[in-house]
Amino acid sequence: MSFWQEFNARLRALSLAIGVHVLMAALVVLGTMNWEPFRKPQNIGMTIEAVIVDTSEIKKQREAARQAAEMEDRRRQRAEKLEEQKEREQEVEDKRKKELEAQKKRDAQDRLQKLRLERERKLEDERLKQQRELEQVRAQREAAEKQRKLDEDRLKQTEARKEKAIQEQQRLQREAIAQRQAEAEAREFRAGQMATLSDNYQAAIQSFVTQNWMRPPTAQSGLRCTLKIVQIPGGEVISAAIAGKCNGDEATRRSILAAVERGGALPYRGFEDAFQREIDFIFIYDGD
């Protein structure tokens, strides 16, 4: 309900109340017009007239006026309560609007703050990105410079190693040539020694076997028998067998093998360099 509608309603109620009160006053006045104070004196003898006033109607009118006043009072109280309620609702609405407006301002400030923080964050991210890129470029340059120095050092080391290797190879070649010459000389010297030692070794074996040989009657001068003898270091004979030509008879052959085995061990001390595990020994007998 608007203000003017409420104002008109109150005005009508007030007019009605006033009309009711005026009506009641008029009724009261009309009802008492026959009272002596309002009547002119009449000289009509001693006639007495009595007027009976019906007060029930007046009571009803008073009751109706009272009820109308109470109704108006209740209506006025309701209107005041409604007005108070509307005022409270308006205050609540105003408060809510103020709170909404304040919330909007806070939200706007929050958005501005977020935008500002986001912008600052992006600027910081961009700065960090540029810094990382600069550091990466700097690191790449440093790595490239370090790699260049390493390559130079490796190249120098490689050239130094090559030069050293060439010198070492030349030295080894000189030493090898000298070693080969020395070995050749030593071989020649040793060959001479070994030839002499081998001859002496063969002679010692021949002498050893001849001393142990018990010549059978059938053995003839000019005897030549090739034996294969297996021995171990120390000269101990493991086995002996006729392994080649032999111009002696069977008894002669057995006697030669017995002479080898009878000795038990062939000459060894002093002939270590000429020792061989398996030897082909030629037994010779040219007569006494």
LINSUL-V874765 format. One record per residue. RES is the residue in one letter. PHI is phi as a letter, one per 30 degrees, with the letter a starting at -180 (NA if undefined). PSI is psi in radians with two decimals (none if undefined). NEAR is the number of other C-alpha atoms within 8 Angstrom. Layout:
((RES PHI PSI NEAR) (RES PHI PSI NEAR))
This chain:
((M NA 2.36 4) (S d 3.01 5) (F d -0.79 6) (W d -0.65 6) (Q d -0.77 8) (E d -0.69 9) (F d -0.78 8) (N d -0.71 8) (A d -0.75 8) (R d -0.67 9) (L d -0.75 8) (R d -0.74 8) (A d -0.71 9) (L d -0.73 9) (S d -0.73 8) (L d -0.77 8) (A d -0.76 12) (I d -0.73 8) (G d -0.71 8) (V d -0.75 9) (H d -0.69 9) (V d -0.72 8) (L d -0.77 8) (M d -0.70 12) (A d -0.69 8) (A d -0.74 8) (L d -0.74 9) (V d -0.77 9) (V d -0.80 8) (L d -0.62 7) (G d -0.33 8) (T c 0.27 8) (M d -0.45 8) (N d 0.05 8) (W d 2.70 7) (E e -0.70 6) (P d -0.38 4) (F c -0.08 7) (R c 2.43 8) (K d 2.55 5) (P d 2.37 4) (Q b 2.40 4) (N c 1.27 4) (I c 0.57 5) (G i -2.63 4) (M c 0.47 4) (T d 2.26 5) (I c 2.12 4) (E c 2.33 4) (A c 2.25 4) (V c 2.15 5) (I c 2.01 4) (V c 2.22 6) (D d 1.77 6) (T d -0.16 6) (S d -0.67 6) (E d -0.68 7) (I d -0.71 11) (K d -0.73 8) (K d -0.74 8) (Q d -0.69 9) (R d -0.73 9) (E d -0.75 8) (A d -0.72 8) (A d -0.72 12) (R d -0.81 8) (Q d -0.69 8) (A d -0.67 9) (A d -0.73 9) (E d -0.75 8) (M d -0.75 8) (E d -0.70 11) (D d -0.74 8) (R d -0.70 8) (R d -0.71 8) (R d -0.72 9) (Q d -0.74 8) (R d -0.72 8) (A d -0.70 8) (E d -0.72 8) (K d -0.76 8) (L d -0.72 8) (E d -0.75 8) (E d -0.75 8) (Q d -0.74 8) (K d -0.69 8) (E d -0.73 8) (R d -0.75 8) (E d -0.67 8) (Q d -0.69 8) (E d -0.75 8) (V d -0.77 8) (E d -0.76 8) (D d -0.72 8) (K d -0.73 8) (R d -0.73 8) (K d -0.73 8) (K d -0.75 8) (E d -0.73 8) (L d -0.75 8) (E d -0.73 8) (A d -0.70 8) (Q d -0.71 8) (K d -0.75 8) (K d -0.75 8) (R d -0.74 8) (D d -0.73 8) (A d -0.75 8) (Q d -0.70 8) (D d -0.76 8) (R d -0.76 8) (L d -0.72 8) (Q d -0.75 8) (K d -0.75 8) (L d -0.73 8) (R d -0.77 8) (L d -0.71 8) (E d -0.73 8) (R d -0.75 8) (E d -0.68 8) (R d -0.75 8) (K d -0.72 8) (L d -0.73 8) (E d -0.74 8) (D d -0.74 8) (E d -0.71 8) (R d -0.76 8) (L d -0.68 8) (K d -0.81 8) (Q d -0.69 8) (Q d -0.76 8) (R d -0.71 8) (E d -0.74 8) (L d -0.75 8) (E d -0.67 8) (Q d -0.77 8) (V d -0.75 8) (R d -0.74 8) (A d -0.69 8) (Q d -0.72 8) (R d -0.78 8) (E d -0.72 8) (A d -0.73 8) (A d -0.76 8) (E d -0.72 8) (K d -0.73 8) (Q d -0.68 8) (R d -0.77 8) (K d -0.70 8) (L d -0.74 8) (D d -0.74 8) (E d -0.76 8) (D d -0.75 8) (R d -0.69 8) (L d -0.76 8) (K d -0.74 8) (Q d -0.71 8) (T d -0.79 8) (E d -0.70 8) (A d -0.73 8) (R d -0.71 8) (K d -0.81 8) (E d -0.75 8) (K d -0.68 8) (A d -0.71 8) (I d -0.80 8) (Q d -0.72 8) (E d -0.70 8) (Q d -0.75 8) (Q d -0.73 8) (R d -0.76 8) (L d -0.67 8) (Q d -0.77 8) (R d -0.77 8) (E d -0.68 8) (A d -0.74 8) (I d -0.79 8) (A d -0.68 8) (Q d -0.74 8) (R d -0.72 8) (Q d -0.76 8) (A d -0.72 8) (E d -0.69 8) (A d -0.77 8) (E d -0.72 8) (A d -0.70 8) (R d -0.74 8) (E d -0.76 8) (F d -0.77 8) (R d -0.63 8) (A e -0.74 8) (G d -0.75 8) (Q d -0.78 8) (M d -0.66 10) (A d -0.78 8) (T d -0.76 8) (L d -0.73 10) (S d -0.74 9) (D d -0.77 8) (N d -0.64 8) (Y d -0.82 11) (Q d -0.71 9) (A d -0.68 8) (A d -0.73 9) (I d -0.75 10) (Q e -0.78 10) (S d -0.74 8) (F d -0.85 11) (V d -0.68 12) (T d -0.70 8) (Q d -0.58 6) (N c -0.05 10) (W d 2.28 11) (M c 1.67 7) (R d 2.18 7) (P d 2.81 8) (P d -0.40 4) (T d -0.10 7) (A d 2.31 10) (Q c 2.67 9) (S d 2.58 7) (G i 0.34 8) (L d 2.33 13) (R b 2.05 12) (C b 2.23 14) (T c 2.18 13) (L c 2.56 13) (K c 2.08 12) (I c 2.32 13) (V c 2.19 11) (Q b 2.97 12) (I c 2.86 9) (P e 2.34 8) (G j -0.29 8) (G j -0.01 10) (E d 2.27 10) (V d 2.21 14) (I c -0.74 8) (S a 2.77 8) (A b 2.41 12) (A a 2.65 8) (I d 2.11 12) (A b 0.00 7) (G b -2.61 7) (K d 2.50 8) (C a 2.09 10) (N c 0.31 7) (G c 2.80 12) (D d -3.03 8) (E d -0.69 6) (A d -0.71 9) (T d -0.73 12) (R d -0.79 12) (R d -0.63 8) (S d -0.67 12) (I d -0.81 12) (L d -0.66 11) (A d -0.64 9) (A d -0.66 13) (V d -0.81 14) (E d -0.49 11) (R d -0.59 7) (G d -0.46 10) (G i -0.77 8) (A b 2.32 9) (L d 2.88 12) (P e 2.37 10) (Y b -0.86 10) (R d 2.24 6) (G j -0.23 4) (F c 0.45 10) (E e -0.71 7) (D d -0.47 5) (A c -0.04 9) (F d 2.44 8) (Q b 2.49 6) (R d -0.72 8) (E c 2.21 8) (I b 2.58 8) (D c 1.94 8) (F c 2.29 9) (I c 1.97 8) (F d 2.27 11) (I b 2.37 9) (Y b 2.03 9) (D c 0.33 8) (G j 2.90 6) (D d none 2))
